[in-house]
Amino acid sequence: MELVKRNSSNGLFPSLMEELFRPDWAGGQNLTTNRSVPPVNIRETDNAYEVELSAPGNKKEDFNINVENDLLTISSQFSENKTEEVGKYTRREFSFSAFQRSFTLPETVKDDDIKATYEDGILKITLPKKEEALPKPKRTIEIF
């Protein structure tokens, strides 16, 4: 008996969401300076896709969000140098953290209307859908 690994969509093909928002990798390695990459939730509504990235302790100025050639890139870089002098002792601490996550956008996203907010440690990016991708209202067909 041979073990076969299947993807998480319970089938042979990736789900639409997995395919549309698959992370892009550089040479098979993710682009992080520290080893933790903030987790991301992606949700589809009737009118938009919503990307939520958990990054507590940051400020909205710490993030860079770019869209180029249907590629959404979220990155952050933070460095801090602390010096504390107490008596004869000097304590210096350096900290640096950075991450970058990229997602391929579906063709149905209106990239000119993308909006982002940062509140309570969550970076939320709203990717509105183009008019042709929105669900059409139910209509009744008249019988002649």
N, C-alpha and C positions, 0 to 999 in steps of 0.2 A: 504494500500500500504506500502510495506517495502522497506527501502533504503538499497541498497547493494553497498558496496565499492569495486571497481575493481582497479586493479593495473594500472600503467600508460601505459601499452603496448596495451591498447584498446582491451583486450581480457581476457580470463580466465587464460592464462598462461603468465609468465613473458617473456619478450623478451630475446633473446640470450645474449645480452650485459648485461642486468640486472642480469641474472642468473650467467654468467661467472664472473662478477666483483661485486657481492653483498658484501657489507661491512660486516666484521665479528665483532660481538659484544661480549662483555664479560658479561654474565648475563643480557643481554638486555640493558646495559648501555655502551655508548661509552667511550673510554679510554682517557679522556682529563683532564688536570689539570685546564686550563682555559676553559671557556664555548664556545669558538669559535673553530670550526674545519675548517681548510682551505677547500674551495670548490675544487672539482676535476672534470675535464672533461676527459672522456674516449672515444677514437675514434678507430675504426678499419679500417685499410687500407688493401690492397691486401697482403702486406708482413709482417705486424706487428700490434700490438695494441699500442696505445700511451696514456699514462696517464699524464695529466698536472695538477699540484697542484699549486694553487695560494698562495704564501707565501712571499709577499713583505717585505723588510726590514731585511731579513735574509741573511746569507752568506752560501755558499755551505758546509762549515764545520759544520754548525748547524744541518744538516740532517743526519739521519741514515736510510739506506735502506737495508733490509734483505729479503732473500728468503729462506724459510724452509718448506718442505713438501707441496709444491704448494701454499704457502701463502706468498704474497708480503706484507711486513710491512714497512710503512714509518713513521718515528717518528722524533721529534725535541724537544730539551729542551734548554731553554735559561734563564739565570738569570743574574741580574745586580744589583750592589749596588753602589749608588752614594752618596757622602758626599760633601756638599758645605758649607763653612764657610764664612760668611759675617758679619763683626763686631762682635756683641755679639751673633748672631744667627747662629745656625748650622742646616742645613737642610739635612736630610737623606732620601733617597728614595730607596726602594727595589722593584724590579719587577721580576716576574717569569712567564714564559709561556711555555707550553708544549702541545704536541698533539701526537696522534698515530692513524694511519689509516691502516687497513689491508684489503686485497682483495684476494679472492681465484682465483688462476690462472687457466686458462683452460689447458687441457692436451696438446694442440697444441703449447704452448709457449716453445721456446728454452731457458731455464732458464740460460744456461751457457753464453749466448750472450746478456744479458740485459745490457743496457747502460743508463746513467742518465746525464743530464746537468742542470745547474741552470743559468738562464739569465733573467734579467729584472723582477725579482720577481716571475718567473715561474720555478718550478721544473718539468722537462720533463723526463719521463722514457719511453724508447722504449723497447717493449717486442717483439722481432722477432718471427715469426711463424716457426715451423718446416717445413721441406721440403714437407712432405706429406700433410700439411695443405694449402700450397700455391695453388692458382688457376692454373689449367692446361691450357696450350695454346690451342687455337682453332685448330682443325685439320680436314682435309678433308678426308672423307672415299671414297676410290676408289671403283667403281662399276665394277664387273667382269661379 
